[in-house]
C-alpha cells in the first residue's frame, strides 16, 4: 500500500534551481531517518542528504551548501531543494524511506 513517488526533476542549465518532492507516509517521515539518493549511469546509488526523526540533517560533501533536505509531515512530503546545480548533479534522484520499496525516481539533467 505504501508507495514513494518522486517529482520535480527536469532539464536545466548550470546554476539553475530545482525542488524535488517525494510523497510518503507522514508516520514514516516522523519516526524514521529518510533520505534522498541519486544514481548516474555507471555509478553506484549514493546518499546525498538525510533527515532524522528529530530533524537533524546530513549532506554529502558534493552537495553541502547547495542542497537542502526538508519535510512537511502534514503534507506527507519530503523535499530536496537544489541550488546552483552543476552538470555533475545529473542523475536519477530517489527518495528513501526504510522498509518502503524504491520509487521510480525523477531525472535531473544539468546541461548547457
C-alpha positions as CSV (number, residue, x, y, z in Angstrom):
1,X,0.0,0.0,0.0
2,X,2.8,2.4,0.9
3,X,4.5,3.9,-2.2
4,X,7.1,6.6,-2.9
5,X,6.6,9.0,-5.8
6,X,9.3,11.4,-6.7
7,X,8.7,14.5,-8.9
8,X,10.2,17.8,-9.8
9,X,13.1,16.8,-12.0
10,X,13.8,18.2,-15.4
11,X,16.4,19.6,-17.8
12,X,18.1,22.7,-16.5
13,X,21.2,24.8,-17.1
14,X,24.2,25.1,-14.8
15,X,23.4,27.4,-11.9
16,X,19.7,26.8,-12.0
17,X,17.5,25.6,-9.2
18,X,15.1,22.7,-8.8
19,X,13.0,21.5,-5.9
20,X,12.3,17.8,-5.8
21,X,9.3,16.4,-4.0
22,X,8.5,12.9,-2.7
23,X,5.2,11.8,-1.4
24,X,5.5,9.4,1.6
25,X,3.8,8.3,4.7
26,X,3.7,11.1,7.3
27,X,4.1,8.5,10.0
28,X,7.3,7.1,8.4
29,X,8.7,10.6,7.9
30,X,8.1,11.4,11.5
31,X,9.6,8.2,13.1
32,X,12.5,7.3,10.8
33,X,15.5,8.8,9.1
34,X,14.7,9.5,5.5
35,X,17.0,10.4,2.6
36,X,17.5,11.5,-0.9
37,X,19.7,9.3,-3.1
38,X,20.9,9.7,-6.7
39,X,22.4,7.4,-9.3
40,X,24.1,8.4,-12.5
41,X,24.7,5.9,-15.3
42,X,27.6,3.6,-14.5
43,X,27.7,4.9,-10.9
44,X,26.6,3.4,-7.6
45,X,23.5,4.8,-6.0
46,X,24.6,7.3,-3.3
47,X,23.0,9.2,-0.5
48,X,23.1,12.9,-1.0
49,X,21.1,14.1,2.0
50,X,19.2,12.7,5.0
51,X,17.0,14.0,7.8
52,X,16.4,12.2,11.1
53,X,13.2,11.9,13.0
54,X,14.5,14.8,15.2
55,X,15.2,17.0,12.2
56,X,18.9,16.6,12.1
57,X,20.3,16.7,8.6
58,X,23.4,15.4,6.9
59,X,24.7,16.1,3.4
60,X,27.3,14.6,1.0
61,X,30.3,16.8,0.6
62,X,29.5,17.2,-3.1
63,X,26.2,18.9,-2.3
64,X,26.8,20.6,1.0
65,X,25.9,24.3,0.9
66,X,23.8,23.9,-2.3
67,X,21.1,21.3,-1.4
68,X,18.7,21.4,1.5
69,X,16.5,18.4,2.6
70,X,13.3,19.1,4.4
71,X,9.9,17.6,5.2
72,X,6.3,18.6,5.7
73,X,4.8,15.8,7.7
74,X,1.3,17.2,7.5
75,X,1.5,17.0,3.7
76,X,3.2,13.6,3.7
77,X,6.0,15.1,1.6
78,X,9.8,15.4,1.7
79,X,11.8,17.8,-0.4
80,X,15.2,18.4,-1.8
81,X,15.9,22.0,-2.6
82,X,18.8,22.1,-5.1
83,X,20.5,25.4,-5.8
84,X,23.5,26.2,-8.0
85,X,23.1,23.0,-10.0
86,X,26.2,21.6,-11.7
87,X,26.5,19.1,-14.6
88,X,27.8,16.5,-12.2
89,X,24.5,16.7,-10.4
90,X,22.9,14.9,-13.4
91,X,21.3,11.7,-12.1
92,X,18.2,9.9,-11.3
93,X,17.1,11.1,-7.9
94,X,15.2,8.8,-5.4
95,X,13.7,9.3,-2.0
96,X,14.4,6.7,0.6
97,X,12.2,5.6,3.5
98,X,13.3,2.5,5.3
99,X,11.2,-0.6,4.6
100,X,9.4,1.1,1.7
101,X,10.3,0.0,-1.8
102,X,12.2,2.4,-4.0
103,X,10.1,4.6,-6.3
104,X,10.7,5.2,-9.9
105,X,12.8,8.3,-9.3
106,X,12.9,11.6,-11.1
107,X,15.5,12.6,-13.6
108,X,17.6,15.7,-13.2
109,X,19.8,16.7,-16.1
110,X,22.0,19.8,-15.9
111,X,23.5,20.8,-19.2
112,X,24.3,24.0,-21.1
